[in-house]
Amino acid sequence: MEIVKYGKPVLRAKGARIETITEEIRQLADAMIATMHEANGVGLAAQQVGYALQLAVIDVSGVDDRPSVMRIDGKEVDVDEWMPMALVNPVLELGKAKEPGQEGCLSFPDISADIQRSLTLKATGRLIDGREIAFEAEGFLARALQHEVDHLNGILFIDRMSSAARVGNAGRLKRLQKWG
C-alpha cells in the first residue's frame, strides 16, 4: 500500500468507529502490517494508507534499544508474542508521568523530534479476530500506541512538537506538504 504523506486531508480525519470486523477489515489490517514492515516502521494507522477508520497496527518486536513492557490482568507478558498487533477502536488512558523521546513518522519522511509522551498507559480495544483486549503498556510500546491513536483522531506528531522543533523542521515540512 502507498503511505499517505503530510499534506493529505485524510491524515487530519478522525477515524470512523468500526462496528463489525469484516473480511475487508481483516485484509486491510494484513496489508497495513505488510506495508509497515516493508517501510521499517513500528506502527501504522488506517489514515496513513488513506482510510479514515479506527484501526492501527503496531509491531515493536525486535526493538531492543527501546524496551517495551506489556501487562494483561496485572501480569507481565512477552510483548513479542503479541506482535504484530492490529487494534480496532483503541482507547487509551494515559499515565501522569511523561518524558520526551525521539519520534519519527512514516507520513513525514526524514523528520523527527523529541515528543513528550506518557510513560505508561492502559489500552482497551478489539483485536482483529474480534476479541476484546485490555492491557497496560510502558516504554516504547506505550509511545508507539500514543502516536498511532493520535493518528486515529487526526492528530499528527508535529502537533506535539515543541515550537523550537517545529521551527527547526519548518523548511522540510513546507517541502513535504507541497510535494508530498
Buried (B, 14 or more C-beta within 10 A) or exposed (E): BEBBBBBBEBBBBEBBEBEEBEEEBBEBBBBBBBBBBEBEBBBBBBBBBBBBBBBBBBBBBEBEEBEBBBBEEEEEEEBEEBBBBBBBBBEBEBBEEEEEBEBBBBBBBEBBBBBEBBBBBBBBBBBBEEEEBEBBBBBBBBBBBBBBBBBBEBBBBBEBBEEEBBEBBEEBBEEBEEEE
